[in-house]
Amino acid sequence: MSGDRPNLDLARAYTRAIGPIAIAVGAAVALQGLFLITSVVAQYQPLAYGLVMMLFGTAAYARTESVVGRIAQWVVTLLFVAGGVWSLLQWVPLLWGPQHVGASGELSLIALWLTTGPALFVPGILAAVRPGWTPLIVVPALLSIAFAAMMGYGALYMLGVPGGAQLSSLEHAQLVGISGFSAIFLLIAVFRAVTMWRS
């Protein structure tokens, strides 16, 4: 039935609506990440998180018919494929290295890499084969990354950095900022989805 078909026009309008928001949030987080380079918080890669948000936001907003959209599409493809390759490479030391799963008992690690590799390859291949799907592919990734960042950086603020390192008041404020920006993006994304679905 026609009612069961996805409304691709609405989906594409949604990607264009939240793309600029993701770019703005990514830029704000990346700027904070620049100030955290010499901090213990830098090991949690806020700068990389901000840059990925900017890239995926650009890919969500720009049409693949444009030059910017094509560049964003191929960078997204390479990022997903590179992540998939890196994840698959983790199988070797886990299976046959000195810290292999049989010796360490870290079954959760091998489960993580076994699922992460294909999970990253699939959207990368889809983006390469069907460039027009790229905006639809990156939106779930944006939502997942923002949610993970909101929870992760929020937990760092609430529980402290593992290892007992002391954070300054500025670093605490920056953790709140990164988590807060992520929460704002999620709230706006949900609000836009609800309003567009009702209209």
C-alpha positions in Angstrom: 0.0 0.0 0.0 1.1 3.5 -0.7 0.7 4.4 3.0 3.5 1.9 3.9 6.0 3.7 1.7 8.5 5.9 3.4 8.2 9.6 2.6 11.7 10.3 1.2 10.9 13.9 0.5 10.0 14.5 4.2 13.1 12.6 5.2 15.4 14.7 3.0 13.7 17.9 4.3 14.5 16.7 7.8 18.2 16.1 7.0 18.4 19.6 5.6 16.7 21.0 8.7 19.1 19.4 11.3 22.3 19.6 9.2 23.1 23.3 10.0 22.3 22.6 13.7 24.8 19.7 13.7 27.4 21.9 12.0 26.9 24.7 14.6 27.0 22.2 17.6 30.1 20.6 16.1 31.8 23.9 15.7 31.1 24.9 19.3 32.4 21.5 20.6 35.5 21.6 18.3 36.3 25.1 19.7 36.1 23.8 23.2 38.2 20.8 22.2 40.9 23.2 21.0 41.2 24.6 24.5 41.3 21.0 26.0 44.3 19.8 24.0 46.7 20.1 27.0 44.0 18.8 29.4 43.5 15.2 30.6 40.0 15.5 29.0 41.7 15.6 25.6 42.1 11.9 25.7 38.4 11.6 25.3 38.7 13.4 21.9 36.2 16.3 22.1 37.9 18.0 19.1 37.4 14.8 17.0 33.8 14.6 18.1 33.1 18.2 17.0 34.8 17.7 13.6 32.7 14.6 13.0 29.5 16.4 13.9 30.5 19.2 11.4 31.3 16.7 8.7 28.1 14.7 9.1 26.1 17.8 9.5 27.4 19.1 6.1 26.7 15.7 4.5 23.1 15.9 6.0 22.5 19.4 4.6 24.4 19.5 1.3 22.8 17.7 -1.7 25.1 15.2 -3.4 24.5 17.0 -6.7 26.6 19.9 -5.4 30.4 19.9 -5.1 30.3 20.3 -1.4 27.8 17.5 -1.1 30.0 15.1 -3.2 33.1 15.9 -1.1 31.2 15.4 2.1 29.7 12.1 0.8 33.2 10.7 -0.1 34.7 11.8 3.2 31.8 10.2 5.1 32.3 7.0 3.0 36.1 7.0 3.7 35.4 7.6 7.4 33.0 4.7 7.7 35.2 2.3 5.7 38.4 3.3 7.7 36.5 2.8 10.9 35.4 -0.6 9.7 38.9 -1.6 8.6 40.3 -0.5 12.0 37.7 -2.5 13.8 38.4 -5.6 11.8 42.1 -5.2 12.4 41.4 -5.5 16.2 40.3 -9.1 15.6 43.9 -10.3 15.0 45.4 -9.5 18.4 42.2 -10.5 20.1 42.1 -13.9 18.4 45.8 -14.7 18.1 47.9 -12.1 19.9 49.3 -12.4 23.4 46.1 -10.8 24.8 43.8 -13.1 22.8 40.3 -13.7 24.1 41.2 -17.2 25.2 43.8 -15.9 27.6 42.2 -12.7 28.8 38.6 -13.8 28.8 37.5 -10.5 27.3 34.6 -11.8 25.4 33.0 -8.4 25.3 35.9 -7.0 23.4 35.7 -9.5 20.6 31.9 -9.1 20.4 32.4 -5.3 20.2 34.9 -5.5 17.3 33.0 -8.3 15.5 29.9 -6.1 15.4 31.5 -2.7 14.9 33.4 -3.7 11.8 30.4 -4.7 9.7 28.3 -2.0 11.3 30.6 0.7 9.9 31.2 -1.0 6.6 27.5 -1.2 5.6 26.8 2.6 5.7 30.1 3.3 4.1 29.3 1.0 1.2 25.8 2.3 0.9 27.1 5.9 0.8 29.6 4.9 -2.0 27.0 2.9 -4.1 24.0 5.2 -3.5 25.4 8.8 -2.9 21.9 10.2 -2.6 21.3 8.2 0.5 24.2 9.8 2.3 22.1 12.4 4.1 19.8 9.7 5.3 22.7 7.5 6.5 24.4 10.2 8.5 21.4 11.4 10.5 21.1 8.2 12.7 24.9 8.5 13.2 24.6 12.1 14.3 21.8 11.2 16.8 23.8 8.2 18.1 27.1 10.2 18.5 25.3 13.1 20.2 23.6 10.8 22.6 26.8 9.0 23.4 28.6 12.3 23.9 25.9 13.7 26.1 26.0 10.6 28.4 29.8 10.1 28.2 30.9 13.7 28.9 28.1 14.1 31.5 29.4 11.0 33.3 32.9 12.4 33.2 31.6 15.5 34.9 29.5 13.6 37.5 31.9 10.8 38.3 35.3 12.2 37.4 38.1 11.1 35.1 39.2 7.4 35.6 42.5 7.3 37.3 41.7 9.9 39.8 43.1 12.9 37.9 41.7 16.2 39.2 39.9 18.5 36.8 40.0 22.2 37.0 36.8 24.3 37.3 37.3 25.3 33.6 37.6 21.7 32.5 34.4 20.9 34.5 32.6 23.8 32.7 33.8 22.6 29.4 32.5 19.1 30.1 29.2 20.6 30.9 29.3 22.6 27.7 30.1 19.6 25.5 27.4 17.5 27.1 25.0 20.4 27.0 25.5 21.2 23.4 24.9 17.5 22.6 21.7 17.6 24.6 20.6 20.7 22.8 21.2 19.1 19.4 19.1 16.0 20.4 16.3 18.2 21.7 16.1 20.3 18.5 16.4 17.1 16.3 13.5 15.5 18.2 11.4 18.7 18.1 12.0 19.1 14.4 11.0 15.5 13.7 7.8 15.8 15.7 6.8 19.1 14.1 7.6 17.9 10.5 5.8 14.6 11.1 2.6 16.5 12.3 2.6 19.0 9.5 
